[in-house]
Amino acid sequence: MEKKQLWYIIAGLAILNAITLVMLIAKPAILEGNKETVAEIGKESITRQEWLTELEERYGQETLRDLIDQAVVKQMADEYNIKVSDEAVERELTIYKAMYSSAGNEPKSEESWKQQIKYSLLLEELLTKDVKVSEEDMKSFYEQNNSLFDIPASYHLSQIVVETNKEAESAVKELKDGSSFTALAMERSIDEFSANEGGDIGFVTEEDELVSPEVVHAAKSLKSGEWTGPVKVENGYAIVYLHEKLEGKKYAYSDVKNQIRRQIALEQMDIPVSARAFWNDAEVSWFYGDKEKK
């Protein structure tokens, strides 16, 4: 055995011993952390370990599956050199916000939205990469579903709804004095649906039947970060806050051609839109492998 090889072995053993020593030293602290109390109910307590165990049992498998799916899609997209442009992500984001967003089911941030959209686009491209769709079929789809690509102006709004104009004026004064719109909505608003979301009603359009027309009309004159004075609505008076406005846009066929191709291809394939189709190719093995077939 050469001296160089022997040195590598000795160095490796030394590193391994050091890691083992660190683990032995750290183990009591880890165990102590697991016994940490995270909640007390009278004389009973819940430890960190009990809490984490319950979280894993409830959400562990689903969360791990999602993480695997994301990694699989990224790996397979790299392998097949499949990419999606920032422009495509922004376009899908605009359409999603305007047509499918509602209070209470939105990701925490726009970045979360973009990550989810990019993942979905890559997955769809992977699933349909070998499917041929004719130009004629794509143009026909565009012409027959033209309204899907004509996006109306939409407004991300919050509202506080109270019974009287006097209450509305009082709420406006508190807002001017620095009170939180979200907190006031939860405390004062009589519209239970939006009050539970801190007043947030998501993105709405003039055609939205679930929101008072007066609310959307009032939002038109606002800039982002501004709120209205009292607005008379059917069940009282509303104060409307504008988070963001999306201008209306009509997408040309060339803008959405790839989106149409994927949609037609997926309908032809009639398969679940799932990364599971690539698990074997990506050689996935996981903690729950013996409990569930991939």
BAFI-3210 file (N, C-alpha, C; in Angstrom, 3 decimals, decimal comma, padded with zeros to 6 digits):
// residues 294
n [1|2|3|4|5|6|7|8|9|10|11|12|13|14|15|16|17|18|19|20|21|22|23|24|25|26|27|28|29|30|31|32|33|34|35|36|37|38|39|40|41|42|43|44|45|46|47|48|49|50|51|52|53|54|55|56|57|58|59|60|61|62|63|64|65|66|67|68|69|70|71|72|73|74|75|76|77|78|79|80|81|82|83|84|85|86|87|88|89|90|91|92|93|94|95|96|97|98|99|100|101|102|103|104|105|106|107|108|109|110|111|112|113|114|115|116|117|118|119|120|121|122|123|124|125|126|127|128|129|130|131|132|133|134|135|136|137|138|139|140|141|142|143|144|145|146|147|148|149|150|151|152|153|154|155|156|157|158|159|160|161|162|163|164|165|166|167|168|169|170|171|172|173|174|175|176|177|178|179|180|181|182|183|184|185|186|187|188|189|190|191|192|193|194|195|196|197|198|199|200|201|202|203|204|205|206|207|208|209|210|211|212|213|214|215|216|217|218|219|220|221|222|223|224|225|226|227|228|229|230|231|232|233|234|235|236|237|238|239|240|241|242|243|244|245|246|247|248|249|250|251|252|253|254|255|256|257|258|259|260|261|262|263|264|265|266|267|268|269|270|271|272|273|274|275|276|277|278|279|280|281|282|283|284|285|286|287|288|289|290|291|292|293|294]
n.u [000,861|000,616|002,212|000,802|-001,865|-002,257|-002,073|-004,382|-006,314|-005,801|-006,275|-008,956|-010,070|-009,491|-011,063|-013,586|-013,635|-013,619|-016,076|-017,774|-017,222|-018,174|-020,883|-021,489|-021,088|-022,970|-025,337|-026,708|-027,651|-029,369|-031,233|-032,186|-033,358|-035,467|-037,093|-038,038|-040,585|-043,358|-045,923|-048,348|-050,993|-052,852|-051,858|-050,680|-048,310|-046,887|-044,343|-041,537|-040,746|-043,053|-044,748|-043,394|-043,424|-046,162|-046,635|-045,120|-046,468|-048,911|-048,339|-045,927|-045,394|-046,712|-045,451|-042,757|-043,048|-043,771|-041,402|-039,658|-040,856|-040,415|-037,611|-037,201|-038,447|-036,832|-034,355|-034,923|-035,705|-033,311|-031,859|-033,135|-032,799|-034,784|-036,373|-038,021|-039,109|-038,638|-040,521|-042,667|-043,394|-044,185|-046,370|-048,170|-048,507|-049,849|-052,271|-053,169|-053,471|-055,464|-057,653|-057,975|-057,338|-058,163|-059,160|-057,451|-056,423|-053,973|-050,443|-047,781|-046,224|-045,321|-043,105|-043,357|-045,583|-044,430|-042,485|-044,101|-045,529|-043,448|-042,526|-044,832|-045,006|-042,589|-043,020|-045,277|-044,142|-042,255|-043,903|-045,239|-043,364|-042,876|-045,134|-046,985|-048,574|-050,742|-050,398|-052,771|-054,684|-053,952|-054,374|-057,099|-058,040|-057,307|-058,936|-061,486|-061,496|-061,045|-061,689|-060,411|-057,914|-058,126|-057,668|-059,258|-058,994|-057,861|-058,141|-056,412|-057,801|-058,641|-061,132|-063,116|-066,102|-068,801|-071,746|-072,798|-072,413|-071,145|-069,602|-067,889|-066,528|-065,200|-063,475|-061,879|-060,576|-059,033|-057,348|-055,911|-054,583|-052,742|-053,458|-053,649|-054,843|-055,539|-055,872|-058,004|-060,006|-060,382|-061,323|-063,527|-065,064|-068,142|-068,457|-068,083|-066,621|-064,459|-063,436|-062,266|-059,988|-058,489|-059,654|-058,963|-059,882|-058,816|-057,951|-060,097|-062,553|-064,464|-066,539|-066,964|-069,145|-069,279|-068,512|-069,343|-070,358|-069,874|-067,631|-065,523|-065,626|-064,917|-062,289|-060,935|-060,009|-057,913|-054,445|-051,840|-051,648|-053,314|-056,438|-060,051|-062,586|-065,669|-067,756|-070,860|-072,537|-074,444|-074,941|-074,200|-071,524|-068,452|-064,883|-062,302|-059,294|-056,471|-054,252|-052,852|-052,918|-053,798|-053,343|-055,641|-055,259|-054,849|-053,896|-051,947|-052,043|-049,456|-048,259|-049,308|-049,056|-047,401|-048,482|-051,057|-050,395|-049,363|-051,648|-053,505|-052,031|-051,852|-054,533|-054,917|-053,262|-054,367|-053,571|-052,531|-051,345|-048,506|-045,423|-044,692|-044,479|-041,872|-040,315|-039,039|-037,165|-035,566|-034,506|-035,595|-035,650|-037,220|-038,186|-040,754|-041,073|-041,602|-044,143|-045,869|-046,701|-044,959]
n.v [-001,200|002,189|005,063|007,428|006,599|005,350|007,540|008,945|007,177|007,242|009,956|010,050|008,361|009,875|012,143|010,929|010,014|012,473|013,545|011,659|012,144|014,776|014,297|012,692|014,489|016,400|015,007|014,758|017,394|017,547|015,604|016,758|019,005|017,806|017,159|019,528|021,705|022,675|023,481|024,058|022,662|023,210|020,982|019,309|018,739|019,388|018,032|019,036|016,902|015,283|016,978|017,327|014,688|014,274|016,152|015,026|012,598|013,517|015,223|014,483|012,502|013,531|016,049|015,318|013,929|016,029|017,536|015,708|015,454|018,047|018,083|015,971|016,902|019,141|017,853|016,127|017,994|019,357|017,245|016,791|019,204|021,182|024,254|027,062|030,309|033,497|035,284|033,632|032,628|034,993|035,690|033,558|033,987|036,444|035,742|033,798|035,225|037,052|035,451|033,144|033,555|033,920|035,181|033,781|031,436|031,846|031,711|032,638|034,708|036,628|035,471|032,826|032,114|032,316|030,291|028,002|028,131|027,935|025,352|023,869|024,460|023,382|020,681|020,094|020,520|018,467|016,168|016,342|016,367|014,633|014,664|015,409|018,232|019,710|022,749|023,721|022,670|024,005|026,722|026,637|026,022|028,359|030,272|029,339|029,565|032,164|034,054|033,196|034,230|036,892|039,084|040,722|043,949|043,781|043,816|043,700|043,537|044,718|044,925|046,752|046,315|047,948|048,763|051,396|054,790|056,456|054,672|053,851|056,236|056,573|054,375|055,057|057,302|056,081|054,572|056,600|057,521|055,592|052,949|049,392|048,129|045,467|044,502|046,112|045,291|042,620|043,043|044,830|044,478|043,468|041,687|038,477|036,577|037,989|039,320|037,355|036,960|039,152|041,188|040,799|040,216|039,097|039,019|040,833|041,480|043,716|042,177|040,390|038,598|038,160|040,302|043,581|045,870|048,552|048,525|047,655|049,683|051,892|051,250|051,801|054,413|054,483|054,369|051,928|050,870|052,755|053,781|054,017|056,490|056,143|053,867|053,365|050,341|047,319|046,041|047,924|050,080|050,376|050,342|050,554|048,999|049,161|046,798|045,969|046,598|045,077|045,642|045,298|042,831|041,550|038,556|037,635|035,040|034,049|034,587|032,742|030,265|028,020|027,356|026,560|024,347|022,567|022,172|020,948|018,663|017,362|016,764|014,947|012,886|012,083|011,615|011,677|014,832|014,659|014,363|011,859|010,089|010,178|009,190|006,660|006,931|008,868|007,467|007,261|006,749|006,384|007,305|006,372|004,330|001,541|001,548|002,588|002,301|003,593]
n.w [000,000|-000,918|000,548|000,260|-000,119|002,337|004,009|003,284|004,278|007,029|007,529|006,854|008,819|011,058|010,628|010,672|013,330|014,621|013,805|014,970|017,680|017,935|017,491|019,682|021,720|021,072|021,148|023,735|023,957|021,764|022,441|024,748|023,661|022,307|024,406|025,186|026,283|024,433|024,713|027,267|029,090|031,601|034,017|032,269|029,587|026,334|024,452|022,383|020,750|020,668|019,332|016,835|015,935|015,555|013,532|011,472|011,081|010,166|007,967|006,862|004,794|002,520|002,276|001,872|-000,515|-002,231|-002,207|-003,385|-005,918|-006,937|-007,084|-008,875|-011,240|-011,813|-012,227|-014,419|-016,324|-016,715|-017,799|-020,249|-021,370|-021,111|-020,815|-019,276|-020,034|-018,375|-019,224|-019,976|-017,492|-016,185|-017,762|-017,310|-014,608|-014,533|-015,807|-014,026|-011,620|-012,348|-013,027|-011,443|-008,811|-005,365|-002,170|000,595|-000,558|-001,663|-002,499|-000,217|-001,189|-004,123|-005,241|-004,435|-005,931|-008,525|-008,429|-008,158|-010,575|-012,473|-011,904|-012,631|-015,379|-016,364|-015,734|-017,338|-019,863|-019,884|-019,748|-022,164|-024,166|-026,325|-027,823|-030,710|-031,975|-034,224|-036,150|-037,124|-035,324|-032,996|-033,645|-034,101|-031,541|-030,203|-031,479|-030,828|-028,114|-027,417|-025,460|-023,187|-023,295|-023,219|-021,005|-018,412|-016,743|-013,405|-009,806|-006,798|-003,781|-000,454|002,112|004,477|005,991|007,372|009,372|009,470|008,209|010,000|011,530|009,538|008,911|011,318|011,256|009,059|010,083|012,085|010,489|009,207|011,401|011,744|012,261|011,638|008,587|008,168|010,813|011,698|009,934|010,701|013,226|013,047|010,671|009,177|007,214|007,077|005,577|004,292|006,515|008,111|006,694|007,151|005,760|003,123|-000,197|-002,409|-005,966|-008,058|-010,636|-012,769|-013,616|-011,646|-009,705|-007,016|-005,570|-004,516|-007,021|-006,554|-004,949|-006,622|-008,525|-006,957|-006,425|-008,746|-008,823|-007,115|-006,038|-005,637|-002,276|-001,244|000,329|000,247|001,115|002,987|001,273|-000,123|000,133|-000,456|002,050|003,943|004,683|002,968|003,262|001,064|000,101|-001,975|-003,090|-005,400|-008,916|-011,960|-015,283|-018,012|-020,622|-023,894|-025,234|-028,000|-030,528|-030,981|-028,557|-026,771|-027,846|-027,154|-024,672|-025,430|-027,014|-025,065|-023,501|-025,289|-025,911|-023,409|-023,003|-025,059|-024,231|-021,830|-019,091|-015,610|-014,440|-013,264|-011,492|-010,876|-012,937|-013,728|-011,737|-011,693|-013,775|-012,636|-010,602|-007,951|-004,490|-001,358|002,030|002,549|000,832|001,071|001,988|000,185|-003,203|-005,917]
ca.u [000,000|001,427|002,107|-000,236|-003,146|-002,320|-002,348|-005,803|-007,092|-005,608|-006,987|-010,385|-010,431|-009,428|-012,262|-014,726|-013,603|-013,996|-017,527|-018,412|-017,076|-019,109|-022,235|-021,655|-021,201|-024,199|-026,530|-027,508|-028,343|-030,469|-032,254|-032,776|-034,242|-036,674|-037,931|-038,480|-042,035|-043,826|-047,251|-048,815|-052,442|-052,986|-050,704|-050,126|-047,433|-046,585|-042,922|-041,185|-040,730|-044,447|-045,262|-042,775|-043,917|-047,526|-046,526|-044,644|-047,528|-049,991|-047,927|-044,588|-045,350|-047,114|-044,422|-041,583|-043,393|-043,696|-039,987|-039,103|-041,395|-039,721|-036,246|-037,284|-038,744|-035,630|-033,333|-035,311|-035,679|-031,896|-031,428|-033,702|-032,532|-036,064|-036,358|-039,158|-038,627|-039,241|-041,700|-043,759|-043,812|-044,913|-047,663|-049,023|-048,796|-050,885|-053,532|-053,608|-053,936|-056,695|-058,781|-058,142|-056,950|-059,181|-058,607|-057,355|-055,768|-052,831|-049,144|-047,447|-045,576|-045,281|-042,028|-043,942|-046,385|-043,549|-041,876|-045,126|-045,822|-042,302|-042,574|-045,938|-044,664|-041,555|-043,647|-046,106|-043,238|-041,684|-044,928|-045,720|-042,226|-042,890|-046,465|-047,086|-049,864|-050,689|-050,627|-054,205|-055,408|-053,645|-055,064|-058,526|-058,272|-057,205|-060,108|-062,684|-061,378|-060,417|-061,949|-059,459|-056,667|-058,475|-057,686|-059,762|-058,291|-058,248|-057,685|-056,252|-058,427|-059,121|-062,245|-063,727|-067,527|-069,487|-073,177|-073,185|-071,426|-070,392|-068,587|-066,908|-065,709|-064,343|-062,423|-060,978|-059,756|-058,044|-056,355|-055,067|-053,757|-051,713|-053,947|-053,487|-056,075|-055,835|-056,386|-059,327|-060,951|-060,680|-062,020|-064,747|-065,845|-069,285|-068,391|-067,326|-065,687|-063,228|-062,905|-061,392|-058,743|-057,966|-060,249|-058,473|-060,825|-058,088|-058,087|-061,473|-062,780|-065,789|-067,535|-067,036|-070,473|-069,184|-068,087|-070,215|-069,832|-069,406|-066,288|-064,580|-065,638|-064,151|-060,869|-060,340|-059,387|-056,851|-053,109|-051,470|-051,357|-054,305|-057,782|-061,122|-063,472|-066,821|-068,433|-072,154|-072,757|-075,757|-075,111|-073,625|-070,511|-067,158|-063,634|-061,627|-057,836|-055,893|-052,900|-052,205|-053,802|-053,285|-054,003|-056,189|-054,359|-055,293|-052,712|-051,989|-051,822|-048,024|-047,906|-049,817|-048,988|-046,848|-049,466|-052,116|-049,837|-049,307|-053,003|-054,059|-051,255|-052,255|-055,873|-054,760|-052,593|-055,308|-052,823|-052,396|-050,222|-047,763|-044,003|-044,494|-044,140|-040,425|-039,593|-038,152|-036,051|-034,706|-034,027|-036,031|-035,954|-037,591|-038,487|-042,058|-041,108|-042,188|-045,533|-046,697|-046,136|-044,758]
ca.v [000,000|003,384|005,961|008,422|005,958|005,141|008,843|009,228|006,345|007,782|011,234|009,737|007,847|010,992|012,961|010,149|010,054|013,825|013,661|010,832|012,845|015,902|013,756|012,233|015,676|017,121|014,178|015,147|018,660|017,243|014,899|017,728|019,832|017,038|017,144|020,900|021,880|023,676|023,937|023,564|022,678|022,880|020,232|018,524|019,471|018,769|018,223|019,293|015,635|014,882|017,898|016,998|013,370|014,457|016,844|014,069|011,630|014,175|015,893|014,082|011,802|014,460|017,078|014,698|013,641|017,291|017,879|014,778|015,836|019,250|017,709|015,118|017,748|019,923|016,953|015,655|019,151|019,556|016,134|016,971|020,595|021,887|025,483|027,976|031,685|034,380|035,874|032,653|032,585|036,237|035,635|032,637|034,634|037,449|035,043|033,135|036,243|037,682|034,558|032,026|033,912|034,392|035,328|032,590|030,290|032,326|031,521|033,733|035,801|036,498|034,532|031,490|031,932|032,086|028,967|027,003|028,200|027,391|023,900|023,336|024,573|022,384|019,362|019,941|020,381|017,117|015,169|016,461|016,632|013,769|014,721|016,336|018,916|020,459|024,191|023,912|022,403|025,059|027,948|026,402|026,139|029,782|030,979|028,886|029,906|033,477|034,795|032,766|034,980|038,312|039,236|042,043|044,609|043,194|044,589|042,960|044,441|044,380|045,794|046,762|046,605|048,246|049,003|052,808|055,735|056,948|053,656|053,878|057,437|056,304|053,452|055,828|058,132|055,206|054,232|057,785|057,636|054,553|051,597|048,387|047,815|044,055|044,357|046,735|044,439|041,452|043,486|045,613|044,184|042,565|040,703|037,416|035,922|038,766|039,680|036,260|037,068|040,498|042,068|040,463|039,508|038,614|039,792|040,867|042,261|044,344|041,135|039,487|038,669|037,970|041,564|044,708|046,694|049,826|048,304|047,642|051,026|052,775|050,884|052,316|055,725|054,348|053,873|050,863|051,341|053,751|053,299|054,975|056,866|055,248|053,564|052,736|049,030|046,757|045,708|048,927|050,956|049,701|051,065|049,678|049,176|048,575|046,241|045,904|046,610|044,457|046,184|044,299|042,495|040,516|037,857|037,158|033,598|033,759|034,685|031,611|029,061|026,892|027,008|025,816|023,044|021,705|021,837|019,966|017,426|016,705|016,211|013,772|011,828|011,654|011,065|012,654|015,767|014,299|014,044|010,441|009,376|010,229|008,720|005,544|007,476|009,626|006,502|007,749|005,867|007,295|006,765|005,715|003,464|000,231|001,706|003,049|002,077|004,860]
ca.w [000,000|-001,002|001,696|000,001|000,156|003,777|004,614|003,063|005,192|008,380|007,591|006,845|010,140|012,000|010,399|011,149|014,793|015,045|013,606|016,001|018,949|017,914|017,633|021,060|022,564|020,732|021,340|024,902|023,683|020,850|023,218|025,664|022,849|022,008|025,607|025,443|026,300|023,473|025,137|028,563|029,275|033,014|034,510|031,165|028,675|025,041|024,162|020,988|020,026|020,432|018,312|015,551|015,530|015,049|012,251|010,469|010,796|009,415|006,737|006,447|003,515|001,458|002,125|001,274|-001,909|-002,971|-002,359|-004,372|-007,227|-007,387|-007,452|-010,064|-012,396|-012,112|-012,757|-015,745|-017,224|-017,054|-018,651|-021,594|-021,750|-021,198|-020,029|-019,461|-019,949|-017,370|-019,865|-019,885|-016,084|-015,902|-018,454|-016,553|-013,323|-014,781|-016,078|-012,795|-010,674|-012,808|-013,266|-010,519|-007,445|-004,425|-000,822|001,426|-001,177|-002,405|-001,879|000,685|-001,880|-005,580|-005,554|-004,290|-007,138|-009,672|-008,281|-008,458|-012,006|-013,203|-011,711|-013,430|-016,797|-016,657|-015,684|-018,533|-021,008|-019,817|-020,059|-023,549|-025,050|-027,513|-028,441|-031,833|-032,119|-035,480|-036,120|-037,369|-034,075|-032,027|-034,053|-033,895|-030,100|-029,852|-031,996|-030,124|-026,686|-027,438|-024,221|-022,160|-023,444|-023,143|-019,549|-018,001|-015,631|-012,117|-008,650|-005,544|-002,816|000,886|002,468|005,808|005,810|008,637|009,159|009,322|007,695|011,157|011,841|008,450|009,115|012,470|010,818|008,199|010,975|012,722|009,465|009,037|012,609|011,718|012,570|010,589|007,852|008,431|012,178|011,766|009,206|011,530|014,436|012,817|009,469|009,337|006,134|007,745|004,663|004,137|007,837|008,550|005,934|007,356|004,753|001,780|-001,072|-003,576|-007,199|-008,563|-011,849|-012,811|-013,884|-010,495|-009,086|-005,574|-004,957|-004,862|-008,118|-005,993|-004,405|-007,742|-009,116|-006,067|-006,493|-009,981|-008,607|-006,115|-006,336|-004,703|-000,930|-000,819|000,638|-000,032|002,203|003,035|000,009|000,167|-000,475|-000,133|003,470|004,825|004,095|002,825|003,024|000,107|000,047|-003,190|-002,992|-006,713|-010,082|-013,176|-016,469|-018,921|-021,731|-024,822|-025,724|-029,381|-030,688|-030,836|-027,137|-025,981|-028,683|-026,391|-023,647|-026,116|-027,405|-023,886|-023,065|-026,228|-025,765|-022,162|-023,214|-025,916|-023,469|-020,790|-017,958|-014,522|-014,535|-012,050|-011,672|-010,544|-014,172|-013,945|-010,552|-012,036|-014,558|-011,721|-009,599|-006,640|-003,356|-000,286|003,351|002,551|-000,339|001,359|002,415|-000,923|-004,523|-006,607]
c.u [000,890|001,187|000,968|-001,613|-003,339|-002,658|-003,818|-006,674|-007,007|-006,378|-008,493|-010,851|-010,436|-010,671|-013,492|-014,802|-014,044|-015,498|-018,267|-018,376|-018,055|-020,527|-022,503|-021,834|-022,549|-025,452|-027,341|-028,289|-029,533|-031,606|-032,966|-033,753|-035,540|-037,635|-038,475|-040,003|-042,433|-045,223|-047,590|-050,323|-052,711|-051,715|-050,053|-049,247|-047,240|-045,134|-042,712|-041,233|-042,145|-045,065|-044,724|-043,248|-045,310|-047,515|-046,091|-045,734|-048,629|-049,544|-046,617|-044,528|-045,676|-046,035|-043,180|-041,840|-043,289|-042,248|-039,318|-039,564|-040,660|-038,305|-036,230|-037,508|-037,528|-034,572|-033,666|-035,327|-034,249|-031,426|-031,915|-033,537|-033,827|-036,027|-037,667|-038,652|-039,311|-040,522|-042,906|-044,299|-044,640|-046,297|-048,642|-049,429|-049,920|-052,246|-054,071|-054,184|-055,317|-057,888|-059,014|-057,848|-058,156|-058,574|-058,547|-056,655|-054,543|-051,525|-048,760|-046,849|-045,620|-044,196|-042,520|-044,801|-045,494|-042,898|-042,868|-045,434|-044,684|-042,262|-043,643|-045,614|-043,610|-042,148|-044,484|-045,246|-042,622|-042,694|-045,318|-044,601|-042,251|-044,225|-046,479|-048,498|-049,774|-050,967|-052,116|-055,021|-055,177|-054,364|-056,571|-058,887|-058,270|-058,462|-061,375|-062,685|-060,736|-060,564|-060,979|-058,201|-056,911|-058,709|-058,169|-058,886|-058,783|-057,545|-057,575|-056,694|-058,577|-060,253|-062,590|-065,183|-068,166|-070,925|-073,515|-072,046|-070,547|-069,280|-067,485|-065,970|-064,734|-063,184|-061,403|-060,042|-058,666|-056,957|-055,388|-054,135|-052,731|-052,165|-053,772|-054,825|-056,506|-056,472|-057,786|-060,384|-061,352|-061,533|-063,403|-065,642|-066,966|-069,365|-067,489|-066,277|-064,370|-062,614|-061,941|-060,048|-058,114|-058,476|-059,912|-059,527|-060,161|-058,226|-059,520|-061,521|-064,171|-066,894|-067,734|-068,365|-070,430|-068,812|-069,015|-069,592|-069,263|-067,977|-065,253|-064,497|-064,796|-062,655|-060,174|-059,577|-058,207|-055,505|-052,788|-051,088|-052,333|-055,628|-058,798|-061,722|-064,639|-067,495|-069,731|-072,273|-074,067|-075,971|-074,451|-072,695|-069,170|-066,033|-062,780|-060,144|-057,305|-054,461|-052,169|-053,261|-053,092|-054,056|-054,537|-055,237|-054,969|-054,053|-052,930|-051,711|-050,361|-047,580|-048,221|-049,762|-048,488|-047,806|-050,590|-051,624|-049,821|-050,703|-053,632|-053,356|-051,665|-053,641|-055,813|-054,182|-053,498|-054,597|-052,768|-051,191|-049,420|-046,322|-043,714|-044,092|-042,635|-039,623|-038,622|-036,942|-035,062|-034,158|-034,341|-036,182|-036,247|-038,060|-039,774|-042,188|-041,765|-043,668|-046,462|-045,995|-046,046|-045,676]
c.v [001,240|004,277|006,970|007,857|005,767|006,451|009,223|008,448|006,887|009,091|011,014|009,247|008,967|011,873|012,259|010,168|011,420|014,025|012,892|011,527|014,012|015,422|013,307|013,408|016,356|016,351|014,551|016,434|018,437|016,588|015,848|018,630|019,135|017,009|018,531|020,993|022,995|024,188|023,322|023,719|022,239|022,206|019,386|019,393|018,672|019,075|018,492|018,007|015,147|015,711|017,528|015,650|013,475|015,149|015,888|013,079|012,243|014,636|015,373|013,471|012,745|015,510|016,516|014,392|014,908|017,698|016,996|015,166|017,052|018,924|016,873|015,970|018,577|019,050|016,512|016,801|019,456|018,485|016,311|018,403|021,374|023,100|026,236|029,394|032,452|035,004|034,943|032,580|033,821|036,220|034,734|033,249|035,655|036,797|034,411|034,141|036,757|036,742|033,511|032,371|034,335|034,418|033,993|031,415|030,692|031,948|032,760|034,928|035,566|035,521|033,095|031,150|031,540|030,707|027,869|026,961|027,605|025,872|023,281|023,365|023,546|020,983|019,116|019,771|018,983|016,067|015,175|016,603|015,810|013,800|015,784|016,919|019,813|021,944|024,497|023,722|023,511|026,359|027,828|026,552|027,602|030,537|030,614|029,278|031,276|034,233|034,413|033,619|036,485|038,634|040,633|042,652|044,010|043,925|043,668|043,894|043,829|045,342|045,675|047,165|046,801|048,667|050,457|053,660|056,265|055,968|053,654|055,077|057,234|055,397|054,171|056,683|057,288|054,791|055,392|057,971|056,509|053,150|050,677|048,094|046,380|043,867|044,948|045,884|043,238|041,835|044,067|045,097|043,186|041,561|039,563|036,779|036,680|039,144|038,620|036,264|038,448|041,483|041,701|039,700|039,044|039,544|039,701|041,716|042,885|043,317|040,199|039,664|038,552|039,249|042,684|045,531|048,016|049,711|048,356|049,028|051,990|052,512|051,494|053,619|055,671|054,013|052,791|051,454|052,378|053,076|054,411|055,503|055,895|055,106|052,843|051,428|048,464|046,537|046,707|049,870|050,229|050,719|050,107|050,027|048,472|048,104|046,379|045,943|045,954|045,019|045,042|044,051|041,394|039,871|037,363|035,657|033,232|033,788|033,400|030,287|027,854|026,420|026,162|024,426|022,079|021,244|020,776|018,625|016,658|016,081|014,954|012,594|011,250|010,939|012,108|013,564|015,619|013,961|012,578|009,618|009,302|009,703|007,593|006,030|008,216|008,761|006,975|006,590|006,791|006,551|005,962|004,691|002,126|000,323|002,067|002,778|003,410|004,967]
c.w [000,000|000,211|001,516|000,316|001,655|004,493|004,455|004,036|006,611|008,549|007,645|008,190|011,177|011,878|010,938|012,671|015,317|014,930|014,682|017,352|019,037|018,134|019,062|022,013|022,348|021,080|022,578|024,666|022,769|021,604|024,166|024,916|022,531|023,187|025,946|025,359|025,339|023,810|026,485|028,642|030,707|033,502|033,424|030,277|027,388|024,721|022,678|020,167|019,715|019,312|016,932|015,028|014,929|013,688|011,150|010,085|009,936|008,034|006,148|005,066|002,354|001,194|001,456|-000,198|-002,764|-003,224|-003,405|-005,774|-007,786|-007,861|-008,729|-011,311|-012,790|-012,773|-014,183|-016,759|-017,651|-018,033|-020,092|-022,111|-022,004|-020,276|-020,249|-019,213|-018,823|-017,920|-019,765|-018,463|-015,742|-016,549|-017,705|-015,214|-013,475|-014,991|-014,803|-011,806|-011,063|-012,800|-012,191|-009,073|-006,629|-003,043|-000,123|000,784|-001,977|-001,707|-001,080|-000,041|-003,378|-005,993|-005,429|-005,498|-008,308|-009,613|-008,624|-009,947|-012,820|-013,096|-012,606|-014,919|-017,195|-016,695|-016,938|-019,781|-021,044|-020,260|-021,533|-024,573|-026,336|-028,256|-029,541|-031,896|-033,348|-035,262|-036,279|-036,091|-033,054|-032,364|-033,839|-032,421|-029,688|-030,272|-031,223|-028,647|-026,501|-026,130|-023,103|-022,163|-023,530|-021,667|-019,167|-016,907|-014,319|-010,982|-007,436|-004,417|-001,429|001,209|003,950|005,591|007,184|008,331|008,845|008,774|008,828|011,536|010,786|008,597|010,269|012,080|009,935|009,047|011,637|011,738|009,256|010,224|012,719|012,052|011,364|009,920|008,154|009,801|012,308|011,064|010,046|012,740|014,144|011,688|009,738|008,189|006,601|006,842|004,562|005,481|008,339|007,842|006,096|006,319|003,323|000,980|-002,360|-004,767|-007,701|-009,829|-011,784|-013,030|-012,698|-009,762|-007,565|-004,824|-005,423|-005,993|-007,615|-005,463|-005,520|-008,376|-008,276|-006,176|-007,705|-009,769|-007,638|-006,747|-005,312|-003,353|-000,410|-000,464|000,371|001,264|002,200|001,662|000,339|-000,610|000,064|001,360|004,417|004,088|004,082|002,708|002,207|000,041|-001,196|-002,940|-004,330|-007,812|-011,256|-014,362|-017,333|-020,087|-022,591|-025,428|-027,149|-029,419|-030,449|-029,377|-026,378|-026,745|-027,901|-025,304|-024,252|-026,510|-026,234|-023,475|-023,970|-026,064|-024,517|-022,291|-024,076|-025,139|-022,388|-019,641|-016,850|-014,750|-013,256|-012,391|-011,408|-011,764|-014,396|-012,753|-010,889|-012,816|-013,667|-010,592|-008,178|-005,661|-002,184|000,945|003,366|001,425|-000,116|001,697|001,256|-002,231|-005,247|-007,808]
res [m|e|k|k|q|l|w|y|i|i|a|g|l|a|i|l|n|a|i|t|l|v|m|l|i|a|k|p|a|i|l|e|g|n|k|e|t|v|a|e|i|g|k|e|s|i|t|r|q|e|w|l|t|e|l|e|e|r|y|g|q|e|t|l|r|d|l|i|d|q|a|v|v|k|q|m|a|d|e|y|n|i|k|v|s|d|e|a|v|e|r|e|l|t|i|y|k|a|m|y|s|s|a|g|n|e|p|k|s|e|e|s|w|k|q|q|i|k|y|s|l|l|l|e|e|l|l|t|k|d|v|k|v|s|e|e|d|m|k|s|f|y|e|q|n|n|s|l|f|d|i|p|a|s|y|h|l|s|q|i|v|v|e|t|n|k|e|a|e|s|a|v|k|e|l|k|d|g|s|s|f|t|a|l|a|m|e|r|s|i|d|e|f|s|a|n|e|g|g|d|i|g|f|v|t|e|e|d|e|l|v|s|p|e|v|v|h|a|a|k|s|l|k|s|g|e|w|t|g|p|v|k|v|e|n|g|y|a|i|v|y|l|h|e|k|l|e|g|k|k|y|a|y|s|d|v|k|n|q|i|r|r|q|i|a|l|e|q|m|d|i|p|v|s|a|r|a|f|w|n|d|a|e|v|s|w|f|y|g|d|k|e|k|k]
***
